[in-house]
C-alpha cells in the first residue's frame, strides 16, 4: 500500500487530483472509476480547473440510488454532471452511471457489470469510505458480494446520507453498486478519506481483519492501492 499522508482536505484533493490527472496523461483513452459524496468534491474541482484533456476518457461510476432520475439533484448522475462532467471536455456518451430509474434494477446491475467488462475494465478506481467501512454501497454484511448488484442501504448509511435530503424519509432505501470483485479488478485503486470522524474506520480497514463486516478491509489485498488521507498521524 502506498500511503500519502496530507494535512487537510485541500491537500488531499490536490494530491489525489494529481494522481488521476497523471493517469489520464499516461492513458488518455483509459477508464476511470469515479465516486460521489463529500470526499471527491475538491478533487473534481481541481481536475476541472486543470484544463486537462478528457476527450478520450471513459468513466464508470460506482453506484446510483434506485428511484432517482438523472435530473434529480440528489442523484449521483446529477452530482457527477454538476461537479465534473459539465466542467471538462469529456464526451457525455463516455460517462456511465448505473440507471437508477431502470424498471428492473437486477437486470440493470447485470448490464452495468457487462459494460465494465466490455470497456476492458477500470484502469483507476477512486473510492471514498463510509463511516461503517462501506465502499460503493457495499455495506457491512455476512459475505462479500462480487458483482454489480442491487443493495438495500444500512440504517447508518441512510442517516449519514440524509444530510443531502430534506429528511431521512426521502433517502432512497436501495441502490445499484459495483460489487467487491468489480472494484478489486480495477488495475489501480485510490482511496481518499478526510476528517477525524473517518480515522477509526480507516485504521480498521487498512490494518484490521479482512472481513465483509468492514467491506473496505478487502482493499488490503489489492496490488496497487494508494490511500490519500489527513486522518492518520
Ligand atoms: C459514493 C460512494 C460511497 C462514498 C462514501 C463516503 O459514490 O460510493 O461509498 O464514497 O459513503 O462518502 P463521503 O465522501 O460523503 O464521506
py3Dmol code that shows the C-alpha trace and the ligand (Angstrom):
import py3Dmol

protein = """\
ATOM      1  CA  UNK A   1       0.000   0.000   0.000  1.00  0.00           C
ATOM      2  CA  UNK A   2       1.159   3.479  -0.841  1.00  0.00           C
ATOM      3  CA  UNK A   3       0.098   5.819   1.967  1.00  0.00           C
ATOM      4  CA  UNK A   4       0.090   9.553   1.262  1.00  0.00           C
ATOM      5  CA  UNK A   5      -0.481  11.495   4.471  1.00  0.00           C
ATOM      6  CA  UNK A   6      -1.665  15.060   3.998  1.00  0.00           C
ATOM      7  CA  UNK A   7      -2.612  17.867   6.367  1.00  0.00           C
ATOM      8  CA  UNK A   8      -6.146  18.666   5.336  1.00  0.00           C
ATOM      9  CA  UNK A   9      -8.956  18.294   2.809  1.00  0.00           C
ATOM     10  CA  UNK A  10      -7.412  20.778   0.374  1.00  0.00           C
ATOM     11  CA  UNK A  11      -4.097  18.926   0.297  1.00  0.00           C
ATOM     12  CA  UNK A  12      -5.888  15.610  -0.105  1.00  0.00           C
ATOM     13  CA  UNK A  13      -7.910  16.986  -3.002  1.00  0.00           C
ATOM     14  CA  UNK A  14      -4.818  18.307  -4.771  1.00  0.00           C
ATOM     15  CA  UNK A  15      -2.701  15.194  -4.232  1.00  0.00           C
ATOM     16  CA  UNK A  16      -5.469  12.833  -5.356  1.00  0.00           C
ATOM     17  CA  UNK A  17      -6.337  15.014  -8.368  1.00  0.00           C
ATOM     18  CA  UNK A  18      -2.663  14.913  -9.400  1.00  0.00           C
ATOM     19  CA  UNK A  19      -2.783  11.108  -9.353  1.00  0.00           C
ATOM     20  CA  UNK A  20      -5.914  10.998 -11.509  1.00  0.00           C
ATOM     21  CA  UNK A  21      -4.507  13.568 -13.915  1.00  0.00           C
ATOM     22  CA  UNK A  22      -1.264  11.582 -14.206  1.00  0.00           C
ATOM     23  CA  UNK A  23      -3.365   8.539 -15.080  1.00  0.00           C
ATOM     24  CA  UNK A  24      -5.173  10.488 -17.819  1.00  0.00           C
ATOM     25  CA  UNK A  25      -1.839  11.682 -19.245  1.00  0.00           C
ATOM     26  CA  UNK A  26      -0.446   8.145 -19.152  1.00  0.00           C
ATOM     27  CA  UNK A  27      -3.513   6.617 -20.838  1.00  0.00           C
ATOM     28  CA  UNK A  28      -5.662   9.313 -22.473  1.00  0.00           C
ATOM     29  CA  UNK A  29      -8.263   6.768 -23.639  1.00  0.00           C
ATOM     30  CA  UNK A  30      -8.388   4.964 -20.301  1.00  0.00           C
ATOM     31  CA  UNK A  31     -11.274   4.120 -17.993  1.00  0.00           C
ATOM     32  CA  UNK A  32     -11.643   5.984 -14.694  1.00  0.00           C
ATOM     33  CA  UNK A  33     -13.881   4.609 -11.959  1.00  0.00           C
ATOM     34  CA  UNK A  34     -15.435   7.502 -10.050  1.00  0.00           C
ATOM     35  CA  UNK A  35     -17.198   8.104  -6.737  1.00  0.00           C
ATOM     36  CA  UNK A  36     -19.614  10.716  -5.404  1.00  0.00           C
ATOM     37  CA  UNK A  37     -20.045  12.215  -1.920  1.00  0.00           C
ATOM     38  CA  UNK A  38     -18.197  14.917   0.027  1.00  0.00           C
ATOM     39  CA  UNK A  39     -14.750  13.359  -0.249  1.00  0.00           C
ATOM     40  CA  UNK A  40     -14.145  13.828  -4.004  1.00  0.00           C
ATOM     41  CA  UNK A  41     -15.728  17.271  -4.465  1.00  0.00           C
ATOM     42  CA  UNK A  42     -12.449  19.168  -4.030  1.00  0.00           C
ATOM     43  CA  UNK A  43     -10.611  16.668  -6.179  1.00  0.00           C
ATOM     44  CA  UNK A  44     -13.143  17.144  -9.009  1.00  0.00           C
ATOM     45  CA  UNK A  45     -12.771  20.914  -8.706  1.00  0.00           C
ATOM     46  CA  UNK A  46      -9.009  20.548  -9.145  1.00  0.00           C
ATOM     47  CA  UNK A  47      -9.488  18.244 -12.117  1.00  0.00           C
ATOM     48  CA  UNK A  48     -11.919  20.684 -13.728  1.00  0.00           C
ATOM     49  CA  UNK A  49      -9.562  23.602 -13.188  1.00  0.00           C
ATOM     50  CA  UNK A  50      -6.537  21.706 -14.544  1.00  0.00           C
ATOM     51  CA  UNK A  51      -7.553  22.250 -18.162  1.00  0.00           C
ATOM     52  CA  UNK A  52      -6.530  18.626 -18.858  1.00  0.00           C
ATOM     53  CA  UNK A  53      -7.813  16.847 -21.943  1.00  0.00           C
ATOM     54  CA  UNK A  54     -10.568  14.340 -21.111  1.00  0.00           C
ATOM     55  CA  UNK A  55     -11.836  13.992 -24.680  1.00  0.00           C
ATOM     56  CA  UNK A  56     -10.911  10.318 -24.935  1.00  0.00           C
ATOM     57  CA  UNK A  57     -11.534   9.325 -21.302  1.00  0.00           C
ATOM     58  CA  UNK A  58     -14.349   6.956 -20.313  1.00  0.00           C
ATOM     59  CA  UNK A  59     -15.780   6.976 -16.788  1.00  0.00           C
ATOM     60  CA  UNK A  60     -17.825   4.465 -14.824  1.00  0.00           C
ATOM     61  CA  UNK A  61     -19.316   5.487 -11.505  1.00  0.00           C
ATOM     62  CA  UNK A  62     -19.521   3.183  -8.532  1.00  0.00           C
ATOM     63  CA  UNK A  63     -23.181   3.484  -7.740  1.00  0.00           C
ATOM     64  CA  UNK A  64     -26.577   5.161  -8.039  1.00  0.00           C
ATOM     65  CA  UNK A  65     -29.714   5.336  -5.905  1.00  0.00           C
ATOM     66  CA  UNK A  66     -32.721   3.386  -7.133  1.00  0.00           C
ATOM     67  CA  UNK A  67     -35.671   5.620  -7.927  1.00  0.00           C
ATOM     68  CA  UNK A  68     -33.785   8.850  -8.614  1.00  0.00           C
ATOM     69  CA  UNK A  69     -33.626  10.178 -12.169  1.00  0.00           C
ATOM     70  CA  UNK A  70     -30.700  11.992 -13.769  1.00  0.00           C
ATOM     71  CA  UNK A  71     -32.400  15.369 -13.290  1.00  0.00           C
ATOM     72  CA  UNK A  72     -32.966  14.791  -9.559  1.00  0.00           C
ATOM     73  CA  UNK A  73     -30.349  16.920  -7.737  1.00  0.00           C
ATOM     74  CA  UNK A  74     -29.840  14.096  -5.211  1.00  0.00           C
ATOM     75  CA  UNK A  75     -28.971  11.525  -7.872  1.00  0.00           C
ATOM     76  CA  UNK A  76     -25.365  10.582  -8.387  1.00  0.00           C
ATOM     77  CA  UNK A  77     -25.687  11.181 -12.135  1.00  0.00           C
ATOM     78  CA  UNK A  78     -26.718  14.767 -11.368  1.00  0.00           C
ATOM     79  CA  UNK A  79     -23.825  15.120  -8.902  1.00  0.00           C
ATOM     80  CA  UNK A  80     -21.303  13.944 -11.494  1.00  0.00           C
ATOM     81  CA  UNK A  81     -22.683  16.204 -14.225  1.00  0.00           C
ATOM     82  CA  UNK A  82     -22.577  19.214 -11.890  1.00  0.00           C
ATOM     83  CA  UNK A  83     -19.236  18.597 -10.206  1.00  0.00           C
ATOM     84  CA  UNK A  84     -17.205  17.235 -13.073  1.00  0.00           C
ATOM     85  CA  UNK A  85     -18.630  16.243 -16.435  1.00  0.00           C
ATOM     86  CA  UNK A  86     -20.136  19.622 -17.374  1.00  0.00           C
ATOM     87  CA  UNK A  87     -16.850  21.283 -16.405  1.00  0.00           C
ATOM     88  CA  UNK A  88     -14.426  19.226 -18.514  1.00  0.00           C
ATOM     89  CA  UNK A  89     -14.245  18.307 -22.190  1.00  0.00           C
ATOM     90  CA  UNK A  90     -15.418  14.719 -21.707  1.00  0.00           C
ATOM     91  CA  UNK A  91     -17.929  13.254 -24.153  1.00  0.00           C
ATOM     92  CA  UNK A  92     -21.121  12.624 -22.155  1.00  0.00           C
ATOM     93  CA  UNK A  93     -21.585   9.377 -24.097  1.00  0.00           C
ATOM     94  CA  UNK A  94     -18.424   8.125 -22.436  1.00  0.00           C
ATOM     95  CA  UNK A  95     -19.718   8.748 -18.908  1.00  0.00           C
ATOM     96  CA  UNK A  96     -21.523   5.859 -17.259  1.00  0.00           C
ATOM     97  CA  UNK A  97     -23.577   5.718 -14.049  1.00  0.00           C
ATOM     98  CA  UNK A  98     -25.998   2.889 -13.230  1.00  0.00           C
ATOM     99  CA  UNK A  99     -29.550   3.837 -14.256  1.00  0.00           C
ATOM    100  CA  UNK A 100     -31.438   4.492 -11.028  1.00  0.00           C
ATOM    101  CA  UNK A 101     -34.742   4.523 -12.933  1.00  0.00           C
ATOM    102  CA  UNK A 102     -34.308   1.101 -14.506  1.00  0.00           C
ATOM    103  CA  UNK A 103     -37.566  -0.850 -14.196  1.00  0.00           C
ATOM    104  CA  UNK A 104     -35.551  -3.936 -13.318  1.00  0.00           C
ATOM    105  CA  UNK A 105     -32.582  -2.983 -11.093  1.00  0.00           C
ATOM    106  CA  UNK A 106     -31.208  -6.539 -11.176  1.00  0.00           C
ATOM    107  CA  UNK A 107     -31.069  -6.514 -14.969  1.00  0.00           C
ATOM    108  CA  UNK A 108     -29.520  -3.037 -14.871  1.00  0.00           C
ATOM    109  CA  UNK A 109     -26.839  -4.284 -12.471  1.00  0.00           C
ATOM    110  CA  UNK A 110     -26.058  -7.140 -14.859  1.00  0.00           C
ATOM    111  CA  UNK A 111     -25.889  -4.748 -17.821  1.00  0.00           C
ATOM    112  CA  UNK A 112     -23.516  -2.472 -15.900  1.00  0.00           C
ATOM    113  CA  UNK A 113     -21.205  -5.317 -14.933  1.00  0.00           C
ATOM    114  CA  UNK A 114     -21.025  -6.416 -18.589  1.00  0.00           C
ATOM    115  CA  UNK A 115     -20.440  -2.839 -19.722  1.00  0.00           C
ATOM    116  CA  UNK A 116     -17.368  -2.565 -17.482  1.00  0.00           C
ATOM    117  CA  UNK A 117     -16.101  -5.846 -18.905  1.00  0.00           C
ATOM    118  CA  UNK A 118     -16.701  -4.619 -22.454  1.00  0.00           C
ATOM    119  CA  UNK A 119     -14.766  -1.438 -21.708  1.00  0.00           C
ATOM    120  CA  UNK A 120     -11.792  -3.615 -20.773  1.00  0.00           C
ATOM    121  CA  UNK A 121     -12.065  -2.995 -17.040  1.00  0.00           C
ATOM    122  CA  UNK A 122     -11.230   0.017 -14.916  1.00  0.00           C
ATOM    123  CA  UNK A 123      -7.713   1.466 -15.050  1.00  0.00           C
ATOM    124  CA  UNK A 124      -8.017   3.543 -11.904  1.00  0.00           C
ATOM    125  CA  UNK A 125     -10.854   3.388  -9.373  1.00  0.00           C
ATOM    126  CA  UNK A 126     -11.397   6.272  -6.965  1.00  0.00           C
ATOM    127  CA  UNK A 127     -13.079   5.399  -3.662  1.00  0.00           C
ATOM    128  CA  UNK A 128     -14.411   7.214  -0.635  1.00  0.00           C
ATOM    129  CA  UNK A 129     -15.180   5.256   2.504  1.00  0.00           C
ATOM    130  CA  UNK A 130     -18.356   5.254   4.572  1.00  0.00           C
ATOM    131  CA  UNK A 131     -18.253   5.526   8.377  1.00  0.00           C
ATOM    132  CA  UNK A 132     -19.186   1.846   8.529  1.00  0.00           C
ATOM    133  CA  UNK A 133     -16.417   0.903   6.105  1.00  0.00           C
ATOM    134  CA  UNK A 134     -18.621   0.636   3.044  1.00  0.00           C
ATOM    135  CA  UNK A 135     -17.122   1.137  -0.412  1.00  0.00           C
ATOM    136  CA  UNK A 136     -19.512   1.971  -3.187  1.00  0.00           C
ATOM    137  CA  UNK A 137     -22.707   0.844  -1.492  1.00  0.00           C
ATOM    138  CA  UNK A 138     -21.231  -2.460  -0.355  1.00  0.00           C
ATOM    139  CA  UNK A 139     -22.483  -2.385   3.213  1.00  0.00           C
ATOM    140  CA  UNK A 140     -21.177  -4.473   6.144  1.00  0.00           C
ATOM    141  CA  UNK A 141     -22.551  -7.959   5.654  1.00  0.00           C
ATOM    142  CA  UNK A 142     -22.004 -11.660   6.283  1.00  0.00           C
ATOM    143  CA  UNK A 143     -20.275 -12.038   2.933  1.00  0.00           C
ATOM    144  CA  UNK A 144     -18.744 -10.018   0.128  1.00  0.00           C
ATOM    145  CA  UNK A 145     -20.963  -9.643  -2.940  1.00  0.00           C
ATOM    146  CA  UNK A 146     -18.786  -9.972  -6.028  1.00  0.00           C
ATOM    147  CA  UNK A 147     -20.638  -8.352  -8.908  1.00  0.00           C
ATOM    148  CA  UNK A 148     -22.621  -5.183  -9.523  1.00  0.00           C
ATOM    149  CA  UNK A 149     -25.906  -5.656  -7.683  1.00  0.00           C
ATOM    150  CA  UNK A 150     -28.910  -4.030  -6.057  1.00  0.00           C
ATOM    151  CA  UNK A 151     -28.378  -3.354  -2.375  1.00  0.00           C
ATOM    152  CA  UNK A 152     -30.631  -2.255   0.482  1.00  0.00           C
ATOM    153  CA  UNK A 153     -28.901   0.505   2.406  1.00  0.00           C
ATOM    154  CA  UNK A 154     -27.834   0.208   6.046  1.00  0.00           C
ATOM    155  CA  UNK A 155     -29.635   2.422   8.563  1.00  0.00           C
ATOM    156  CA  UNK A 156     -26.340   4.206   9.316  1.00  0.00           C
ATOM    157  CA  UNK A 157     -25.837   4.987   5.627  1.00  0.00           C
ATOM    158  CA  UNK A 158     -29.375   6.334   5.245  1.00  0.00           C
ATOM    159  CA  UNK A 159     -28.771   8.523   8.305  1.00  0.00           C
ATOM    160  CA  UNK A 160     -25.365   9.741   7.037  1.00  0.00           C
ATOM    161  CA  UNK A 161     -26.709  10.495   3.566  1.00  0.00           C
ATOM    162  CA  UNK A 162     -29.822  12.237   4.855  1.00  0.00           C
ATOM    163  CA  UNK A 163     -27.718  15.405   5.149  1.00  0.00           C
ATOM    164  CA  UNK A 164     -28.215  15.797   1.399  1.00  0.00           C
ATOM    165  CA  UNK A 165     -32.006  15.340   1.597  1.00  0.00           C
ATOM    166  CA  UNK A 166     -34.823  17.356   3.227  1.00  0.00           C
ATOM    167  CA  UNK A 167     -35.465  14.473   5.668  1.00  0.00           C
ATOM    168  CA  UNK A 168     -34.196  10.911   6.291  1.00  0.00           C
ATOM    169  CA  UNK A 169     -37.541   9.648   4.926  1.00  0.00           C
ATOM    170  CA  UNK A 170     -36.577  10.945   1.482  1.00  0.00           C
ATOM    171  CA  UNK A 171     -33.335   8.957   1.238  1.00  0.00           C
ATOM    172  CA  UNK A 172     -33.834   6.055  -1.166  1.00  0.00           C
ATOM    173  CA  UNK A 173     -33.618   2.697   0.580  1.00  0.00           C
ATOM    174  CA  UNK A 174     -31.845   0.837  -2.217  1.00  0.00           C
ATOM    175  CA  UNK A 175     -29.123   1.432  -4.756  1.00  0.00           C
ATOM    176  CA  UNK A 176     -27.177  -0.248  -7.526  1.00  0.00           C
ATOM    177  CA  UNK A 177     -23.486  -0.643  -6.734  1.00  0.00           C
ATOM    178  CA  UNK A 178     -20.412  -2.194  -8.246  1.00  0.00           C
ATOM    179  CA  UNK A 179     -19.575  -5.324  -6.283  1.00  0.00           C
ATOM    180  CA  UNK A 180     -16.415  -6.076  -4.368  1.00  0.00           C
ATOM    181  CA  UNK A 181     -14.864  -8.063  -7.203  1.00  0.00           C
ATOM    182  CA  UNK A 182     -15.831  -5.367  -9.710  1.00  0.00           C
ATOM    183  CA  UNK A 183     -13.945  -2.856  -7.552  1.00  0.00           C
ATOM    184  CA  UNK A 184     -10.994  -5.152  -6.825  1.00  0.00           C
ATOM    185  CA  UNK A 185     -10.477  -5.837 -10.533  1.00  0.00           C
ATOM    186  CA  UNK A 186      -9.523  -2.203 -11.130  1.00  0.00           C
ATOM    187  CA  UNK A 187      -5.859  -2.060 -12.032  1.00  0.00           C
ATOM    188  CA  UNK A 188      -5.205   0.774  -9.558  1.00  0.00           C
ATOM    189  CA  UNK A 189      -7.290   1.956  -6.603  1.00  0.00           C
ATOM    190  CA  UNK A 190      -7.101   5.300  -4.819  1.00  0.00           C
ATOM    191  CA  UNK A 191      -8.913   5.776  -1.523  1.00  0.00           C
ATOM    192  CA  UNK A 192      -9.472   9.271  -0.175  1.00  0.00           C
ATOM    193  CA  UNK A 193     -10.545   9.909   3.425  1.00  0.00           C
ATOM    194  CA  UNK A 194     -10.650  13.188   5.307  1.00  0.00           C
ATOM    195  CA  UNK A 195     -11.714  14.246   8.798  1.00  0.00           C
ATOM    196  CA  UNK A 196     -11.385  12.902  12.356  1.00  0.00           C
ATOM    197  CA  UNK A 197     -14.662  11.062  12.035  1.00  0.00           C
ATOM    198  CA  UNK A 198     -13.065   8.723   9.464  1.00  0.00           C
ATOM    199  CA  UNK A 199      -9.915   7.878  11.484  1.00  0.00           C
ATOM    200  CA  UNK A 200     -11.258   4.840  13.332  1.00  0.00           C
ATOM    201  CA  UNK A 201     -12.808   3.172  10.336  1.00  0.00           C
ATOM    202  CA  UNK A 202      -9.795   3.918   8.133  1.00  0.00           C
ATOM    203  CA  UNK A 203      -7.448   2.268  10.662  1.00  0.00           C
ATOM    204  CA  UNK A 204      -9.767  -0.727  10.899  1.00  0.00           C
ATOM    205  CA  UNK A 205      -9.968  -1.003   7.113  1.00  0.00           C
ATOM    206  CA  UNK A 206      -6.224  -0.710   6.488  1.00  0.00           C
ATOM    207  CA  UNK A 207      -4.816  -2.585   9.469  1.00  0.00           C
ATOM    208  CA  UNK A 208      -7.665  -4.685  10.904  1.00  0.00           C
ATOM    209  CA  UNK A 209      -9.056  -8.080   9.997  1.00  0.00           C
ATOM    210  CA  UNK A 210     -10.168  -8.573   6.414  1.00  0.00           C
ATOM    211  CA  UNK A 211     -13.881  -9.139   6.801  1.00  0.00           C
ATOM    212  CA  UNK A 212     -17.141  -8.356   4.970  1.00  0.00           C
ATOM    213  CA  UNK A 213     -18.182  -6.616   8.212  1.00  0.00           C
ATOM    214  CA  UNK A 214     -15.699  -3.899   7.143  1.00  0.00           C
ATOM    215  CA  UNK A 215     -16.022  -4.041   3.347  1.00  0.00           C
ATOM    216  CA  UNK A 216     -13.081  -1.663   2.757  1.00  0.00           C
ATOM    217  CA  UNK A 217     -10.766  -4.092   4.572  1.00  0.00           C
ATOM    218  CA  UNK A 218     -10.677  -6.189   1.385  1.00  0.00           C
ATOM    219  CA  UNK A 219      -8.605  -3.417  -0.185  1.00  0.00           C
ATOM    220  CA  UNK A 220      -5.626  -4.690   1.843  1.00  0.00           C
ATOM    221  CA  UNK A 221      -5.464  -7.466  -0.757  1.00  0.00           C
ATOM    222  CA  UNK A 222      -5.201  -5.107  -3.730  1.00  0.00           C
ATOM    223  CA  UNK A 223      -1.836  -4.997  -5.501  1.00  0.00           C
ATOM    224  CA  UNK A 224      -1.888  -1.311  -6.385  1.00  0.00           C
ATOM    225  CA  UNK A 225      -3.619   0.615  -3.610  1.00  0.00           C
ATOM    226  CA  UNK A 226      -2.920   4.255  -2.773  1.00  0.00           C
ATOM    227  CA  UNK A 227      -4.545   5.941   0.223  1.00  0.00           C
ATOM    228  CA  UNK A 228      -4.561   9.741   0.406  1.00  0.00           C
ATOM    229  CA  UNK A 229      -5.695  10.917   3.829  1.00  0.00           C
ATOM    230  CA  UNK A 230      -5.464  13.519   6.557  1.00  0.00           C
ATOM    231  CA  UNK A 231      -6.890  11.014   9.072  1.00  0.00           C
ATOM    232  CA  UNK A 232      -3.621   9.345  10.086  1.00  0.00           C
ATOM    233  CA  UNK A 233      -0.815  10.903  12.151  1.00  0.00           C
TER     234      UNK A 233
END
"""
ligand_1 = """\
16
LIG
C -20.220 7.278 -3.334
C -19.898 6.061 -2.622
C -19.755 5.997 -1.136
C -18.987 7.176 -0.543
C -18.906 7.057 0.985
C -18.205 8.237 1.611
O -20.270 7.056 -4.731
O -19.773 5.064 -3.260
O -19.136 4.792 -0.797
O -17.696 7.209 -1.088
O -20.192 6.976 1.518
O -18.976 9.372 1.434
P -18.434 10.825 1.807
O -17.316 11.109 0.853
O -19.606 11.736 1.557
O -17.989 10.766 3.220
"""
view = py3Dmol.view(width=600, height=400)
view.addModel(protein, "pdb")
view.setStyle({"model": 0}, {"cartoon": {"style": "trace"}})
view.addModel(ligand_1, "xyz")
view.setStyle({"model": 1}, {"stick": {}})
view.zoomTo()
view.show()
